Amino acid sequence: METYLGRASEQTKQLYKVLLSKGYPKELCAEIAYKNMNTDYTATRMLGYLYRVTNPRIEDLVDEMLAILSDREAIIQKKELEHAQAVINDMYKNGL
């Protein structure tokens, strides 16, 4: 875990601390915060979930993590497709 602390964002560090404060195992907290929810977007979404849901079961916590990661992947894919479409439109408009 120490290798992640140096480059982790403040949101990620906060997520780790909140997970620990809720009594989840240290290894799980590190896995979630530093390996999976390590962007500001994903960490902020997970923090929001933790503030809304008082004490989720580990299964629910992992399920929410997977849902957030899936949403993030869908957003990335949408942006890539939008960029590709913009390039195609420019090619149609201006030629090769």
Summary of the structure (lengths in Angstrom):
residues: 96
radius of gyration: 17.8
end to end distance: 49.6
largest distance: 59.8
contacts: 247
relative contact order: 0.11
helix: 80%
strand: 0%
